[in-house]
């Protein structure tokens, strides 16, 4: 299928009202797709692969890196799956559509690439065991999810990285059942936040050896957002004391927000943070792609003694893709120090 036809299919799926919600807004009705249910246990390694009976799904890697040149960098690697129907078939009749995003962020520049593919012909897919998630020559692959090679390339950049986990997988919400609104929309959601990274970034000025930390998010659902939710702000934070946290707020049309998060101890113990436990307050904005976007935030978790400011490494980390959004690395200062990633949609 041509890129043009893929875009037409995606446009038919979402309709104009869903665009501010980004990829997670695809389809506000289940329409015969499976819907997450509380009490379903995550099943590994099976859940590392695709779930074609659900409408939407993604494999999402972000990494905070330090170069041998002493500079800070960030990378993103994402594969999205969207279904026109809740089945998987071989050949061009497959209703599964794939979209890939890759980026490198430096203090001065933000490089972005995007790919599209149709399932069923080998161009893209996700296999649980041995672990392989790919679109064209972009891939995240290894014997299992704990030790993988990660690669992608665009017109001006590429990267080739090795990710090795030194901690456990983390289930968010209620054993992986992550509620997204007061009315009960939910997804299945888990992460691998303990990757150590080493490898090479290839930039217009040449290759840079890098090391750092990465975070994999895995999520799938069929109707994760409430129609009144117009976008979200999401953070993954690595603190210098080896604790970690994930937090997000889903902004509502009435000005309120639904929040959730997970506190992750250095040994991998996970504690869910209910609505209201995480407070995200924008402190400074900048104009990006004609939009006013917050690029400095105050993040508070009173129950954990967290009161920090997160500041974008590069305020212009705009993903000018089919579903446009802001995504980039941040520095953390305050009661805790460290690095992390920030994603914002709907601005």
Order of alpha helices (4+ residues) and beta strands (2+ residues): alpha-beta-beta-beta-beta-beta-beta-beta-beta-beta-beta-beta-beta-beta-beta-beta-beta-beta-beta-beta-beta-beta-beta-beta
